[in-house]
């Protein structure tokens, strides 16, 4: 799951940097594709700068890996895979892209512009939260 999220996100961001470099694209209703660069973490939170944000993200990814390798089979594994894939995808983008910021491109009304990695991180968190609320074990013994 993590590898798939990372690959899809890299392709989506490359396409966005190319196709949206000169203009926004209206998709439908309040949905726009709008190129924007983010020096903070998800949804433009913490604009401390790329070095501090990258270091923080790497620490979080390492923690997710440490816990995720013990994920219970099924839904928890998918949740941790989404979290890990999104985190790695944003770190790779921040390190590889110029400028060294994360490429965001999905705009929903007045909500902060985000990308597929941010969506995967959010979905992974929701999946794990729902599993925990349902009483599922998130990590195997």
C-alpha positions in Angstrom: 0.0 0.0 0.0 2.8 2.5 1.0 4.7 1.9 -2.2 1.5 2.4 -4.3 0.6 5.7 -2.5 4.2 7.0 -3.0 4.2 6.1 -6.7 0.7 7.5 -7.4 1.6 10.7 -5.5 4.9 11.2 -7.4 3.1 10.8 -10.7 0.3 13.2 -9.7 2.7 15.8 -8.5 4.8 15.6 -11.6 1.7 16.0 -13.7 0.5 18.9 -11.6 3.8 20.8 -11.9 3.7 20.4 -15.6 0.0 20.9 -16.4 -0.8 23.6 -13.8 2.3 25.7 -14.2 0.6 28.5 -16.0 -3.1 28.2 -15.1 -5.6 26.6 -12.7 -8.2 24.1 -13.9 -11.8 24.1 -12.8 -13.0 20.5 -12.2 -16.5 20.9 -10.9 -18.3 23.1 -8.3 -15.8 24.2 -5.7 -13.1 21.7 -6.9 -10.1 23.2 -8.7 -6.6 22.0 -9.6 -4.3 24.8 -8.5 -0.5 24.5 -8.2 0.8 25.7 -4.9 4.0 24.9 -3.0 4.0 24.2 0.8 7.0 24.7 3.1 4.9 23.4 6.0 3.3 20.1 6.8 -0.1 18.9 5.6 -2.6 21.6 4.7 0.1 24.4 5.1 0.4 23.9 8.9 3.8 24.9 10.4 5.6 27.1 7.9 8.9 26.7 9.9 10.9 25.9 6.8 11.8 22.9 4.7 14.7 21.6 6.8 12.8 21.6 10.1 9.6 20.3 8.5 11.5 17.5 6.6 13.3 16.4 9.8 10.0 16.3 11.7 8.3 14.4 8.9 11.2 11.8 8.8 10.8 11.3 12.6 7.1 10.7 12.2 7.7 8.3 9.3 10.2 6.3 11.4 7.7 6.1 14.2 4.9 4.9 11.8 7.3 2.3 10.4 8.3 1.1 13.9 4.6 0.6 14.8 3.3 -0.3 11.4 5.6 -3.3 11.0 3.6 -4.9 13.8 0.3 -3.9 12.4 -2.5 -6.4 12.7 -3.5 -8.0 9.4 -6.3 -6.4 7.4 -7.7 -2.9 8.0 -4.9 -1.8 10.4 -2.2 -2.8 7.8 -4.0 -0.7 5.2 -4.2 2.3 7.6 -0.5 2.2 8.4 0.3 1.7 4.7 -1.6 4.9 3.8 0.1 6.9 6.6 3.5 5.6 5.6 3.0 6.1 1.9 1.7 9.6 2.3 4.6 10.6 4.7 7.3 9.1 2.5 5.7 10.7 -0.7 5.8 14.2 0.9 9.4 13.7 2.1 10.5 12.6 -1.3 8.8 15.5 -3.0 10.3 18.0 -0.5 13.8 16.6 -1.2 13.5 16.1 -4.9 11.4 19.1 -6.1 12.6 22.6 -6.8 11.8 24.5 -4.7 12.3 22.2 -1.8 8.7 22.3 -0.8 5.8 19.9 -1.2 3.7 20.3 -4.3 0.0 20.8 -3.6 -2.6 20.9 -6.3 -6.2 20.0 -5.1 -8.3 23.0 -4.0 -11.7 22.4 -2.4 -13.4 25.8 -1.8 -11.7 27.6 1.0 -10.1 24.4 2.4 -6.2 24.6 2.2 -4.8 23.2 -1.0 -3.5 19.7 -0.6 -2.2 16.7 -2.6 -2.7 12.9 -2.8 -0.2 12.2 -0.1 -2.0 14.5 2.3 -5.3 12.7 1.4 -3.6 9.3 2.0 -2.3 10.4 5.4 -5.8 11.7 6.4 -7.5 8.5 5.1 -4.9 6.3 7.0 -5.6 8.2 10.2 -9.4 7.8 9.7 -9.1 4.1 8.9 -7.0 3.5 12.1 -9.3 5.6 14.2 -12.4 3.8 13.0 -10.7 0.4 13.5 -9.7 1.4 17.0 -13.3 2.7 17.8 -14.7 -0.6 16.6 -12.4 -2.4 19.1 -10.0 -3.9 16.5 -6.4 -4.5 17.5 -4.2 -2.2 15.6 -0.9 -4.1 16.2 -0.4 -7.8 16.5 0.9 -9.2 19.7 
